[in-house]
Amino acid sequence: MEYSAGIPETPSLLLLPLLEKIPYGVTYTIILAVKLGLYILVVLITLVTTLLHLCSRLDKSKLRKLFLISQSVLVIIIAFATATVLFYHEVADLWPTPIHSLGGVVGPEGPRGQTASNQNMPPPNDFRLLTTGAAWIDITTRWVHLLGFGLWLGGSATALVFSPVLPARFLSVYWIAVLIQTFSGVVSMDRWTPFFLPPYFWNLDGLSQIRFGRSYTLFMGAKHILILTVLAFMIIWTLRYFSLRRKNRSVELPIRALAGATFFLGLVIGYIMMIVLFLHEGVDHAL
């Protein structure tokens, strides 16, 4: 909030009069406050559940189930709030240039889709963008991508900590996570990229002429290579599972080794994405 906010001032509800002078400063801050409120709710539910677990005679299995259901629902809602915050981060960074999915991108000749701001009009601080289809497609795509990555990393961590895990269950959950990541990632590359070309390796020559275009594309290429590595692991383990199942020996499949490899690769991919987001912000600030 202090160093990576989408507005030049710290997004605080105590500073709303000051933030009204910043385009989408109030809007961004309100959405971020909702997200932080959800985090506080998570902490309170965890605290109450812990106290009930230690001090009451309630059925521990029912208490655990209620806790997991409530936290799962809150995680899904927090991911949606985070996707909305990321959307308005882009809106605030680019204003008065349109968001990337509406043409606010960089080409070889410079920024495209720039619009002139009316100096006599107060800075926008409303939620009108949420009435557009483009906004909801962008938010939903990022939301699904966040959920897919959480399922990927969380599923691997769960298999490592709470071993043994049924091979069929782990492979099913992980295939769902990988497919969600792949399809939402393809949509994001088309809509969220700040360049006139998607940052695929075969577009490297065209993007090398643009500020941060080459670095951005190379890091995205590294991410894609790691995802292909994960897919290769998944295909190999899935084929081994069906081979062992035919021999009634599916329990022998070393799921923990696969979970360890996918968890490590997930962390590396997450780190690379932080670099990509850093470069992405540098491009946005130049628009």
Number of C-alpha atoms within 10 A of each C-alpha: 12 8 9 11 18 24 23 14 15 17 23 17 13 9 14 16 11 12 24 16 14 19 21 24 29 24 22 27 24 17 17 23 17 15 20 15 13 17 15 12 14 16 13 12 15 15 12 12 16 15 11 15 16 11 9 10 8 11 10 13 10 10 14 14 11 13 16 12 11 14 17 12 10 16 17 16 15 20 19 21 21 21 21 24 24 20 21 26 19 21 22 26 23 23 21 19 22 19 27 23 17 13 17 25 25 24 18 14 8 12 19 18 15 16 11 8 11 9 7 6 7 11 18 18 17 13 11 9 12 12 9 9 10 15 19 15 15 21 22 16 23 24 22 21 23 20 19 22 18 18 19 23 21 15 19 25 18 16 21 18 11 9 11 13 16 13 19 15 9 19 20 11 14 22 16 15 21 19 13 19 22 16 13 19 18 12 16 18 16 16 20 22 21 25 29 19 17 19 24 15 16 11 14 19 11 15 25 15 13 18 18 17 24 19 18 24 21 17 19 21 17 14 21 16 13 17 19 12 14 19 16 12 15 18 14 11 18 18 12 16 23 14 13 15 14 10 9 11 12 17 15 12 17 15 23 21 13 20 23 15 14 25 22 15 18 22 12 14 21 15 13 16 16 12 16 20 13 14 17 20 18 13 23 24 11 12 20
